[in-house]
């Protein structure tokens, strides 16, 4: 269970993204949790294909998460 800090500005609580793809169900994000507080600098980095764009679309509400929630 992810417990958010009371001073969180952004809270990602168990976000998952699933969609139908050729050959079955794609699951680019699975139960992603993190918090960002005032004054904190956050960098989300990773290799090509590790689902950064789906997370960046879910954060501002451009795309819906399959599960979990984003709190601003």
mmCIF file of the N, C-alpha and C atoms, coordinates in Angstrom:
data_MODEL
# 
_entry.id   MODEL 
# 
loop_
_atom_site.group_PDB 
_atom_site.id 
_atom_site.type_symbol 
_atom_site.label_atom_id 
_atom_site.label_alt_id 
_atom_site.label_comp_id 
_atom_site.label_asym_id 
_atom_site.label_entity_id 
_atom_site.label_seq_id 
_atom_site.pdbx_PDB_ins_code 
_atom_site.Cartn_x 
_atom_site.Cartn_y 
_atom_site.Cartn_z 
_atom_site.occupancy 
_atom_site.B_iso_or_equiv 
_atom_site.pdbx_formal_charge 
_atom_site.auth_seq_id 
_atom_site.auth_comp_id 
_atom_site.auth_asym_id 
_atom_site.auth_atom_id 
_atom_site.pdbx_PDB_model_num 
ATOM 1   N N  . UNK A 1 1  ? 0.831  -1.179  0.000   1.00 0.00 ? 1  UNK A N  1 
ATOM 2   C CA . UNK A 1 1  ? 0.000  0.000   0.000   1.00 0.00 ? 1  UNK A CA 1 
ATOM 3   C C  . UNK A 1 1  ? 0.876  1.243   0.000   1.00 0.00 ? 1  UNK A C  1 
ATOM 4   N N  . UNK A 1 2  ? 0.544  2.199   -0.855  1.00 0.00 ? 2  UNK A N  1 
ATOM 5   C CA . UNK A 1 2  ? 1.296  3.437   -0.956  1.00 0.00 ? 2  UNK A CA 1 
ATOM 6   C C  . UNK A 1 2  ? 0.680  4.483   -0.044  1.00 0.00 ? 2  UNK A C  1 
ATOM 7   N N  . UNK A 1 3  ? 1.465  4.992   0.905   1.00 0.00 ? 3  UNK A N  1 
ATOM 8   C CA . UNK A 1 3  ? 0.983  6.019   1.805   1.00 0.00 ? 3  UNK A CA 1 
ATOM 9   C C  . UNK A 1 3  ? 1.548  7.349   1.355   1.00 0.00 ? 3  UNK A C  1 
ATOM 10  N N  . UNK A 1 4  ? 0.693  8.285   0.972   1.00 0.00 ? 4  UNK A N  1 
ATOM 11  C CA . UNK A 1 4  ? 1.144  9.580   0.479   1.00 0.00 ? 4  UNK A CA 1 
ATOM 12  C C  . UNK A 1 4  ? 1.570  10.464  1.634   1.00 0.00 ? 4  UNK A C  1 
ATOM 13  N N  . UNK A 1 5  ? 2.593  11.259  1.392   1.00 0.00 ? 5  UNK A N  1 
ATOM 14  C CA . UNK A 1 5  ? 3.009  12.239  2.378   1.00 0.00 ? 5  UNK A CA 1 
ATOM 15  C C  . UNK A 1 5  ? 2.003  13.377  2.364   1.00 0.00 ? 5  UNK A C  1 
ATOM 16  N N  . UNK A 1 6  ? 1.776  13.997  3.505   1.00 0.00 ? 6  UNK A N  1 
ATOM 17  C CA . UNK A 1 6  ? 0.768  15.047  3.606   1.00 0.00 ? 6  UNK A CA 1 
ATOM 18  C C  . UNK A 1 6  ? 1.139  16.297  2.820   1.00 0.00 ? 6  UNK A C  1 
ATOM 19  N N  . UNK A 1 7  ? 2.436  16.480  2.503   1.00 0.00 ? 7  UNK A N  1 
ATOM 20  C CA . UNK A 1 7  ? 2.853  17.667  1.767   1.00 0.00 ? 7  UNK A CA 1 
ATOM 21  C C  . UNK A 1 7  ? 3.017  17.402  0.264   1.00 0.00 ? 7  UNK A C  1 
ATOM 22  N N  . UNK A 1 8  ? 2.463  16.316  -0.230  1.00 0.00 ? 8  UNK A N  1 
ATOM 23  C CA . UNK A 1 8  ? 2.584  15.979  -1.646  1.00 0.00 ? 8  UNK A CA 1 
ATOM 24  C C  . UNK A 1 8  ? 1.814  16.965  -2.514  1.00 0.00 ? 8  UNK A C  1 
ATOM 25  N N  . UNK A 1 9  ? 2.441  17.403  -3.609  1.00 0.00 ? 9  UNK A N  1 
ATOM 26  C CA . UNK A 1 9  ? 1.782  18.246  -4.603  1.00 0.00 ? 9  UNK A CA 1 
ATOM 27  C C  . UNK A 1 9  ? 1.214  17.381  -5.719  1.00 0.00 ? 9  UNK A C  1 
ATOM 28  N N  . UNK A 1 10 ? 1.932  16.324  -6.037  1.00 0.00 ? 10 UNK A N  1 
ATOM 29  C CA . UNK A 1 10 ? 1.490  15.357  -7.041  1.00 0.00 ? 10 UNK A CA 1 
ATOM 30  C C  . UNK A 1 10 ? 1.606  13.988  -6.404  1.00 0.00 ? 10 UNK A C  1 
ATOM 31  N N  . UNK A 1 11 ? 0.558  13.209  -6.518  1.00 0.00 ? 11 UNK A N  1 
ATOM 32  C CA . UNK A 1 11 ? 0.575  11.844  -5.976  1.00 0.00 ? 11 UNK A CA 1 
ATOM 33  C C  . UNK A 1 11 ? 0.105  10.902  -7.076  1.00 0.00 ? 11 UNK A C  1 
ATOM 34  N N  . UNK A 1 12 ? 0.928  9.954   -7.417  1.00 0.00 ? 12 UNK A N  1 
ATOM 35  C CA . UNK A 1 12 ? 0.596  8.913   -8.383  1.00 0.00 ? 12 UNK A CA 1 
ATOM 36  C C  . UNK A 1 12 ? 0.374  7.664   -7.545  1.00 0.00 ? 12 UNK A C  1 
ATOM 37  N N  . UNK A 1 13 ? -0.835 7.170   -7.549  1.00 0.00 ? 13 UNK A N  1 
ATOM 38  C CA . UNK A 1 13 ? -1.201 6.072   -6.651  1.00 0.00 ? 13 UNK A CA 1 
ATOM 39  C C  . UNK A 1 13 ? -1.569 4.822   -7.439  1.00 0.00 ? 13 UNK A C  1 
ATOM 40  N N  . UNK A 1 14 ? -0.599 3.951   -7.648  1.00 0.00 ? 14 UNK A N  1 
ATOM 41  C CA . UNK A 1 14 ? -0.847 2.661   -8.286  1.00 0.00 ? 14 UNK A CA 1 
ATOM 42  C C  . UNK A 1 14 ? -1.357 2.743   -9.707  1.00 0.00 ? 14 UNK A C  1 
ATOM 43  N N  . UNK A 1 15 ? -0.839 3.677   -10.502 1.00 0.00 ? 15 UNK A N  1 
ATOM 44  C CA . UNK A 1 15 ? -1.329 3.875   -11.872 1.00 0.00 ? 15 UNK A CA 1 
ATOM 45  C C  . UNK A 1 15 ? -0.888 2.720   -12.773 1.00 0.00 ? 15 UNK A C  1 
ATOM 46  N N  . UNK A 1 16 ? -1.857 2.196   -13.513 1.00 0.00 ? 16 UNK A N  1 
ATOM 47  C CA . UNK A 1 16 ? -1.600 1.167   -14.521 1.00 0.00 ? 16 UNK A CA 1 
ATOM 48  C C  . UNK A 1 16 ? -2.240 1.603   -15.828 1.00 0.00 ? 16 UNK A C  1 
ATOM 49  N N  . UNK A 1 17 ? -1.669 1.166   -16.936 1.00 0.00 ? 17 UNK A N  1 
ATOM 50  C CA . UNK A 1 17 ? -2.241 1.421   -18.255 1.00 0.00 ? 17 UNK A CA 1 
ATOM 51  C C  . UNK A 1 17 ? -2.170 0.140   -19.056 1.00 0.00 ? 17 UNK A C  1 
ATOM 52  N N  . UNK A 1 18 ? -3.314 -0.346  -19.493 1.00 0.00 ? 18 UNK A N  1 
ATOM 53  C CA . UNK A 1 18 ? -3.407 -1.552  -20.314 1.00 0.00 ? 18 UNK A CA 1 
ATOM 54  C C  . UNK A 1 18 ? -4.205 -1.206  -21.563 1.00 0.00 ? 18 UNK A C  1 
ATOM 55  N N  . UNK A 1 19 ? -3.869 -1.819  -22.683 1.00 0.00 ? 19 UNK A N  1 
ATOM 56  C CA . UNK A 1 19 ? -4.662 -1.653  -23.899 1.00 0.00 ? 19 UNK A CA 1 
ATOM 57  C C  . UNK A 1 19 ? -4.473 -2.860  -24.802 1.00 0.00 ? 19 UNK A C  1 
ATOM 58  N N  . UNK A 1 20 ? -5.442 -3.046  -25.691 1.00 0.00 ? 20 UNK A N  1 
ATOM 59  C CA . UNK A 1 20 ? -5.375 -4.151  -26.640 1.00 0.00 ? 20 UNK A CA 1 
ATOM 60  C C  . UNK A 1 20 ? -4.336 -3.838  -27.701 1.00 0.00 ? 20 UNK A C  1 
ATOM 61  N N  . UNK A 1 21 ? -3.506 -4.803  -27.996 1.00 0.00 ? 21 UNK A N  1 
ATOM 62  C CA . UNK A 1 21 ? -2.471 -4.666  -29.016 1.00 0.00 ? 21 UNK A CA 1 
ATOM 63  C C  . UNK A 1 21 ? -2.454 -5.936  -29.846 1.00 0.00 ? 21 UNK A C  1 
ATOM 64  N N  . UNK A 1 22 ? -1.800 -5.864  -30.981 1.00 0.00 ? 22 UNK A N  1 
ATOM 65  C CA . UNK A 1 22 ? -1.660 -7.065  -31.811 1.00 0.00 ? 22 UNK A CA 1 
ATOM 66  C C  . UNK A 1 22 ? -0.992 -8.153  -30.982 1.00 0.00 ? 22 UNK A C  1 
ATOM 67  N N  . UNK A 1 23 ? -1.617 -9.272  -30.891 1.00 0.00 ? 23 UNK A N  1 
ATOM 68  C CA . UNK A 1 23 ? -1.042 -10.387 -30.156 1.00 0.00 ? 23 UNK A CA 1 
ATOM 69  C C  . UNK A 1 23 ? -1.404 -10.422 -28.680 1.00 0.00 ? 23 UNK A C  1 
ATOM 70  N N  . UNK A 1 24 ? -2.342 -9.556  -28.219 1.00 0.00 ? 24 UNK A N  1 
ATOM 71  C CA . UNK A 1 24 ? -2.755 -9.649  -26.821 1.00 0.00 ? 24 UNK A CA 1 
ATOM 72  C C  . UNK A 1 24 ? -2.843 -8.308  -26.126 1.00 0.00 ? 24 UNK A C  1 
ATOM 73  N N  . UNK A 1 25 ? -2.803 -8.366  -24.824 1.00 0.00 ? 25 UNK A N  1 
ATOM 74  C CA . UNK A 1 25 ? -2.951 -7.190  -23.982 1.00 0.00 ? 25 UNK A CA 1 
ATOM 75  C C  . UNK A 1 25 ? -1.578 -6.581  -23.683 1.00 0.00 ? 25 UNK A C  1 
ATOM 76  N N  . UNK A 1 26 ? -1.419 -5.294  -23.979 1.00 0.00 ? 26 UNK A N  1 
ATOM 77  C CA . UNK A 1 26 ? -0.179 -4.585  -23.657 1.00 0.00 ? 26 UNK A CA 1 
ATOM 78  C C  . UNK A 1 26 ? -0.346 -3.936  -22.289 1.00 0.00 ? 26 UNK A C  1 
ATOM 79  N N  . UNK A 1 27 ? 0.691  -4.003  -21.471 1.00 0.00 ? 27 UNK A N  1 
ATOM 80  C CA . UNK A 1 27 ? 0.665  -3.425  -20.119 1.00 0.00 ? 27 UNK A CA 1 
ATOM 81  C C  . UNK A 1 27 ? 1.909  -2.557  -19.923 1.00 0.00 ? 27 UNK A C  1 
ATOM 82  N N  . UNK A 1 28 ? 1.917  -1.371  -20.522 1.00 0.00 ? 28 UNK A N  1 
ATOM 83  C CA . UNK A 1 28 ? 3.120  -0.546  -20.415 1.00 0.00 ? 28 UNK A CA 1 
ATOM 84  C C  . UNK A 1 28 ? 3.387  -0.006  -19.010 1.00 0.00 ? 28 UNK A C  1 
ATOM 85  N N  . UNK A 1 29 ? 2.339  0.223   -18.227 1.00 0.00 ? 29 UNK A N  1 
ATOM 86  C CA . UNK A 1 29 ? 2.501  0.698   -16.846 1.00 0.00 ? 29 UNK A CA 1 
ATOM 87  C C  . UNK A 1 29 ? 1.774  -0.250  -15.921 1.00 0.00 ? 29 UNK A C  1 
ATOM 88  N N  . UNK A 1 30 ? 2.402  -0.588  -14.813 1.00 0.00 ? 30 UNK A N  1 
ATOM 89  C CA . UNK A 1 30 ? 1.790  -1.524  -13.868 1.00 0.00 ? 30 UNK A CA 1 
ATOM 90  C C  . UNK A 1 30 ? 2.045  -1.060  -12.437 1.00 0.00 ? 30 UNK A C  1 
ATOM 91  N N  . UNK A 1 31 ? 1.021  -0.549  -11.780 1.00 0.00 ? 31 UNK A N  1 
ATOM 92  C CA . UNK A 1 31 ? 1.045  -0.147  -10.364 1.00 0.00 ? 31 UNK A CA 1 
ATOM 93  C C  . UNK A 1 31 ? 2.175  0.836   -10.038 1.00 0.00 ? 31 UNK A C  1 
ATOM 94  N N  . UNK A 1 32 ? 2.233  1.949   -10.773 1.00 0.00 ? 32 UNK A N  1 
ATOM 95  C CA . UNK A 1 32 ? 3.270  2.965   -10.567 1.00 0.00 ? 32 UNK A CA 1 
ATOM 96  C C  . UNK A 1 32 ? 2.878  3.874   -9.404  1.00 0.00 ? 32 UNK A C  1 
ATOM 97  N N  . UNK A 1 33 ? 3.709  3.945   -8.357  1.00 0.00 ? 33 UNK A N  1 
ATOM 98  C CA . UNK A 1 33 ? 3.449  4.878   -7.254  1.00 0.00 ? 33 UNK A CA 1 
ATOM 99  C C  . UNK A 1 33 ? 4.601  5.872   -7.078  1.00 0.00 ? 33 UNK A C  1 
ATOM 100 N N  . UNK A 1 34 ? 4.300  7.143   -6.881  1.00 0.00 ? 34 UNK A N  1 
ATOM 101 C CA . UNK A 1 34 ? 5.301  8.093   -6.395  1.00 0.00 ? 34 UNK A CA 1 
ATOM 102 C C  . UNK A 1 34 ? 4.625  9.380   -5.961  1.00 0.00 ? 34 UNK A C  1 
ATOM 103 N N  . UNK A 1 35 ? 5.347  10.165  -5.174  1.00 0.00 ? 35 UNK A N  1 
ATOM 104 C CA . UNK A 1 35 ? 4.877  11.452  -4.681  1.00 0.00 ? 35 UNK A CA 1 
ATOM 105 C C  . UNK A 1 35 ? 5.913  12.513  -5.024  1.00 0.00 ? 35 UNK A C  1 
ATOM 106 N N  . UNK A 1 36 ? 5.433  13.729  -5.285  1.00 0.00 ? 36 UNK A N  1 
ATOM 107 C CA . UNK A 1 36 ? 6.306  14.869  -5.519  1.00 0.00 ? 36 UNK A CA 1 
ATOM 108 C C  . UNK A 1 36 ? 5.864  15.970  -4.566  1.00 0.00 ? 36 UNK A C  1 
ATOM 109 N N  . UNK A 1 37 ? 6.816  16.514  -3.797  1.00 0.00 ? 37 UNK A N  1 
ATOM 110 C CA . UNK A 1 37 ? 6.493  17.561  -2.833  1.00 0.00 ? 37 UNK A CA 1 
ATOM 111 C C  . UNK A 1 37 ? 7.037  18.904  -3.305  1.00 0.00 ? 37 UNK A C  1 
ATOM 112 N N  . UNK A 1 38 ? 6.622  19.983  -2.637  1.00 0.00 ? 38 UNK A N  1 
ATOM 113 C CA . UNK A 1 38 ? 7.127  21.321  -2.943  1.00 0.00 ? 38 UNK A CA 1 
ATOM 114 C C  . UNK A 1 38 ? 8.643  21.344  -2.902  1.00 0.00 ? 38 UNK A C  1 
ATOM 115 N N  . UNK A 1 39 ? 9.244  21.968  -3.898  1.00 0.00 ? 39 UNK A N  1 
ATOM 116 C CA . UNK A 1 39 ? 10.683 22.121  -3.929  1.00 0.00 ? 39 UNK A CA 1 
ATOM 117 C C  . UNK A 1 39 ? 11.439 20.912  -4.427  1.00 0.00 ? 39 UNK A C  1 
ATOM 118 N N  . UNK A 1 40 ? 10.742 19.827  -4.696  1.00 0.00 ? 40 UNK A N  1 
ATOM 119 C CA . UNK A 1 40 ? 11.400 18.610  -5.156  1.00 0.00 ? 40 UNK A CA 1 
ATOM 120 C C  . UNK A 1 40 ? 11.555 18.661  -6.676  1.00 0.00 ? 40 UNK A C  1 
ATOM 121 N N  . UNK A 1 41 ? 12.703 18.263  -7.161  1.00 0.00 ? 41 UNK A N  1 
ATOM 122 C CA . UNK A 1 41 ? 12.965 18.170  -8.586  1.00 0.00 ? 41 UNK A CA 1 
ATOM 123 C C  . UNK A 1 41 ? 12.905 16.698  -8.965  1.00 0.00 ? 41 UNK A C  1 
ATOM 124 N N  . UNK A 1 42 ? 12.074 16.383  -9.951  1.00 0.00 ? 42 UNK A N  1 
ATOM 125 C CA . UNK A 1 42 ? 11.869 14.987  -10.338 1.00 0.00 ? 42 UNK A CA 1 
ATOM 126 C C  . UNK A 1 42 ? 12.240 14.812  -11.800 1.00 0.00 ? 42 UNK A C  1 
ATOM 127 N N  . UNK A 1 43 ? 12.936 13.745  -12.089 1.00 0.00 ? 43 UNK A N  1 
ATOM 128 C CA . UNK A 1 43 ? 13.289 13.391  -13.454 1.00 0.00 ? 43 UNK A CA 1 
ATOM 129 C C  . UNK A 1 43 ? 12.802 11.966  -13.691 1.00 0.00 ? 43 UNK A C  1 
ATOM 130 N N  . UNK A 1 44 ? 12.045 11.784  -14.736 1.00 0.00 ? 44 UNK A N  1 
ATOM 131 C CA . UNK A 1 44 ? 11.594 10.435  -15.102 1.00 0.00 ? 44 UNK A CA 1 
ATOM 132 C C  . UNK A 1 44 ? 12.377 10.051  -16.350 1.00 0.00 ? 44 UNK A C  1 
ATOM 133 N N  . UNK A 1 45 ? 13.261 9.092   -16.184 1.00 0.00 ? 45 UNK A N  1 
ATOM 134 C CA . UNK A 1 45 ? 14.159 8.692   -17.261 1.00 0.00 ? 45 UNK A CA 1 
ATOM 135 C C  . UNK A 1 45 ? 14.120 7.184   -17.419 1.00 0.00 ? 45 UNK A C  1 
ATOM 136 N N  . UNK A 1 46 ? 14.432 6.750   -18.607 1.00 0.00 ? 46 UNK A N  1 
ATOM 137 C CA . UNK A 1 46 ? 14.494 5.322   -18.859 1.00 0.00 ? 46 UNK A CA 1 
ATOM 138 C C  . UNK A 1 46 ? 14.777 5.067   -20.323 1.00 0.00 ? 46 UNK A C  1 
ATOM 139 N N  . UNK A 1 47 ? 15.058 3.838   -20.661 1.00 0.00 ? 47 UNK A N  1 
ATOM 140 C CA . UNK A 1 47 ? 15.361 3.501   -22.044 1.00 0.00 ? 47 UNK A CA 1 
ATOM 141 C C  . UNK A 1 47 ? 14.124 3.575   -22.931 1.00 0.00 ? 47 UNK A C  1 
ATOM 142 N N  . UNK A 1 48 ? 14.346 3.594   -24.211 1.00 0.00 ? 48 UNK A N  1 
ATOM 143 C CA . UNK A 1 48 ? 13.257 3.590   -25.180 1.00 0.00 ? 48 UNK A CA 1 
ATOM 144 C C  . UNK A 1 48 ? 12.355 2.382   -24.934 1.00 0.00 ? 48 UNK A C  1 
ATOM 145 N N  . UNK A 1 49 ? 11.058 2.617   -24.928 1.00 0.00 ? 49 UNK A N  1 
ATOM 146 C CA . UNK A 1 49 ? 10.100 1.531   -24.759 1.00 0.00 ? 49 UNK A CA 1 
ATOM 147 C C  . UNK A 1 49 ? 9.697  1.237   -23.339 1.00 0.00 ? 49 UNK A C  1 
ATOM 148 N N  . UNK A 1 50 ? 10.090 2.078   -22.374 1.00 0.00 ? 50 UNK A N  1 
ATOM 149 C CA . UNK A 1 50 ? 9.754  1.774   -20.971 1.00 0.00 ? 50 UNK A CA 1 
ATOM 150 C C  . UNK A 1 50 ? 8.519  2.540   -20.479 1.00 0.00 ? 50 UNK A C  1 
ATOM 151 N N  . UNK A 1 51 ? 7.683  3.047   -21.383 1.00 0.00 ? 51 UNK A N  1 
ATOM 152 C CA . UNK A 1 51 ? 6.363  3.620   -21.067 1.00 0.00 ? 51 UNK A CA 1 
ATOM 153 C C  . UNK A 1 51 ? 6.384  5.008   -20.445 1.00 0.00 ? 51 UNK A C  1 
ATOM 154 N N  . UNK A 1 52 ? 7.369  5.822   -20.798 1.00 0.00 ? 52 UNK A N  1 
ATOM 155 C CA . UNK A 1 52 ? 7.354  7.209   -20.324 1.00 0.00 ? 52 UNK A CA 1 
ATOM 156 C C  . UNK A 1 52 ? 6.194  7.987   -20.950 1.00 0.00 ? 52 UNK A C  1 
ATOM 157 N N  . UNK A 1 53 ? 5.972  7.938   -22.268 1.00 0.00 ? 53 UNK A N  1 
ATOM 158 C CA . UNK A 1 53 ? 4.869  8.713   -22.852 1.00 0.00 ? 53 UNK A CA 1 
ATOM 159 C C  . UNK A 1 53 ? 3.487  8.387   -22.272 1.00 0.00 ? 53 UNK A C  1 
ATOM 160 N N  . UNK A 1 54 ? 3.131  7.130   -22.042 1.00 0.00 ? 54 UNK A N  1 
ATOM 161 C CA . UNK A 1 54 ? 1.815  6.898   -21.425 1.00 0.00 ? 54 UNK A CA 1 
ATOM 162 C C  . UNK A 1 54 ? 1.680  7.558   -20.053 1.00 0.00 ? 54 UNK A C  1 
ATOM 163 N N  . UNK A 1 55 ? 2.733  7.538   -19.256 1.00 0.00 ? 55 UNK A N  1 
ATOM 164 C CA . UNK A 1 55 ? 2.691  8.191   -17.951 1.00 0.00 ? 55 UNK A CA 1 
ATOM 165 C C  . UNK A 1 55 ? 2.537  9.700   -18.119 1.00 0.00 ? 55 UNK A C  1 
ATOM 166 N N  . UNK A 1 56 ? 3.283  10.290  -19.063 1.00 0.00 ? 56 UNK A N  1 
ATOM 167 C CA . UNK A 1 56 ? 3.197  11.735  -19.294 1.00 0.00 ? 56 UNK A CA 1 
ATOM 168 C C  . UNK A 1 56 ? 1.838  12.148  -19.851 1.00 0.00 ? 56 UNK A C  1 
ATOM 169 N N  . UNK A 1 57 ? 1.129  11.275  -20.510 1.00 0.00 ? 57 UNK A N  1 
ATOM 170 C CA . UNK A 1 57 ? -0.228 11.579  -20.992 1.00 0.00 ? 57 UNK A CA 1 
ATOM 171 C C  . UNK A 1 57 ? -1.259 11.432  -19.876 1.00 0.00 ? 57 UNK A C  1 
ATOM 172 N N  . UNK A 1 58 ? -1.027 10.519  -18.952 1.00 0.00 ? 58 UNK A N  1 
ATOM 173 C CA . UNK A 1 58 ? -1.951 10.308  -17.832 1.00 0.00 ? 58 UNK A CA 1 
ATOM 174 C C  . UNK A 1 58 ? -1.843 11.436  -16.808 1.00 0.00 ? 58 UNK A C  1 
ATOM 175 N N  . UNK A 1 59 ? -0.632 11.918  -16.538 1.00 0.00 ? 59 UNK A N  1 
ATOM 176 C CA . UNK A 1 59 ? -0.425 12.955  -15.520 1.00 0.00 ? 59 UNK A CA 1 
ATOM 177 C C  . UNK A 1 59 ? -1.315 14.183  -15.720 1.00 0.00 ? 59 UNK A C  1 
ATOM 178 N N  . UNK A 1 60 ? -1.371 14.792  -16.918 1.00 0.00 ? 60 UNK A N  1 
ATOM 179 C CA . UNK A 1 60 ? -2.219 15.982  -17.083 1.00 0.00 ? 60 UNK A CA 1 
ATOM 180 C C  . UNK A 1 60 ? -3.666 15.659  -17.464 1.00 0.00 ? 60 UNK A C  1 
ATOM 181 N N  . UNK A 1 61 ? -4.012 14.375  -17.544 1.00 0.00 ? 61 UNK A N  1 
ATOM 182 C CA . UNK A 1 61 ? -5.384 14.004  -17.873 1.00 0.00 ? 61 UNK A CA 1 
ATOM 183 C C  . UNK A 1 61 ? -5.668 13.868  -19.355 1.00 0.00 ? 61 UNK A C  1 
ATOM 184 N N  . UNK A 1 62 ? -4.634 13.798  -20.200 1.00 0.00 ? 62 UNK A N  1 
ATOM 185 C CA . UNK A 1 62 ? -4.831 13.614  -21.635 1.00 0.00 ? 62 UNK A CA 1 
ATOM 186 C C  . UNK A 1 62 ? -5.251 12.191  -21.976 1.00 0.00 ? 62 UNK A C  1 
ATOM 187 N N  . UNK A 1 63 ? -4.972 11.268  -21.093 1.00 0.00 ? 63 UNK A N  1 
ATOM 188 C CA . UNK A 1 63 ? -5.324 9.860   -21.269 1.00 0.00 ? 63 UNK A CA 1 
ATOM 189 C C  . UNK A 1 63 ? -5.740 9.322   -19.902 1.00 0.00 ? 63 UNK A C  1 
ATOM 190 N N  . UNK A 1 64 ? -6.624 8.344   -19.897 1.00 0.00 ? 64 UNK A N  1 
ATOM 191 C CA . UNK A 1 64 ? -7.087 7.749   -18.645 1.00 0.00 ? 64 UNK A CA 1 
ATOM 192 C C  . UNK A 1 64 ? -6.215 6.561   -18.266 1.00 0.00 ? 64 UNK A C  1 
ATOM 193 N N  . UNK A 1 65 ? -5.991 6.420   -16.976 1.00 0.00 ? 65 UNK A N  1 
ATOM 194 C CA . UNK A 1 65 ? -5.312 5.234   -16.469 1.00 0.00 ? 65 UNK A CA 1 
ATOM 195 C C  . UNK A 1 65 ? -6.312 4.084   -16.434 1.00 0.00 ? 65 UNK A C  1 
ATOM 196 N N  . UNK A 1 66 ? -5.831 2.874   -16.620 1.00 0.00 ? 66 UNK A N  1 
ATOM 197 C CA . UNK A 1 66 ? -6.678 1.701   -16.502 1.00 0.00 ? 66 UNK A CA 1 
ATOM 198 C C  . UNK A 1 66 ? -7.022 1.449   -15.033 1.00 0.00 ? 66 UNK A C  1 
ATOM 199 N N  . UNK A 1 67 ? -6.066 1.728   -14.157 1.00 0.00 ? 67 UNK A N  1 
ATOM 200 C CA . UNK A 1 67 ? -6.259 1.568   -12.717 1.00 0.00 ? 67 UNK A CA 1 
ATOM 201 C C  . UNK A 1 67 ? -5.411 2.614   -12.005 1.00 0.00 ? 67 UNK A C  1 
ATOM 202 N N  . UNK A 1 68 ? -5.716 2.857   -10.753 1.00 0.00 ? 68 UNK A N  1 
ATOM 203 C CA . UNK A 1 68 ? -4.975 3.814   -9.963  1.00 0.00 ? 68 UNK A CA 1 
ATOM 204 C C  . UNK A 1 68 ? -5.509 5.221   -10.145 1.00 0.00 ? 68 UNK A C  1 
ATOM 205 N N  . UNK A 1 69 ? -4.802 6.195   -9.568  1.00 0.00 ? 69 UNK A N  1 
ATOM 206 C CA . UNK A 1 69 ? -5.265 7.575   -9.623  1.00 0.00 ? 69 UNK A CA 1 
ATOM 207 C C  . UNK A 1 69 ? -4.097 8.542   -9.562  1.00 0.00 ? 69 UNK A C  1 
ATOM 208 N N  . UNK A 1 70 ? -4.346 9.755   -10.087 1.00 0.00 ? 70 UNK A N  1 
ATOM 209 C CA . UNK A 1 70 ? -3.395 10.871  -10.028 1.00 0.00 ? 70 UNK A CA 1 
ATOM 210 C C  . UNK A 1 70 ? -4.079 11.971  -9.228  1.00 0.00 ? 70 UNK A C  1 
ATOM 211 N N  . UNK A 1 71 ? -3.399 12.457  -8.212  1.00 0.00 ? 71 UNK A N  1 
ATOM 212 C CA . UNK A 1 71 ? -3.917 13.545  -7.389  1.00 0.00 ? 71 UNK A CA 1 
ATOM 213 C C  . UNK A 1 71 ? -2.991 14.745  -7.522  1.00 0.00 ? 71 UNK A C  1 
ATOM 214 N N  . UNK A 1 72 ? -3.566 15.897  -7.836  1.00 0.00 ? 72 UNK A N  1 
ATOM 215 C CA . UNK A 1 72 ? -2.784 17.137  -7.958  1.00 0.00 ? 72 UNK A CA 1 
ATOM 216 C C  . UNK A 1 72 ? -3.197 18.082  -6.851  1.00 0.00 ? 72 UNK A C  1 
# 
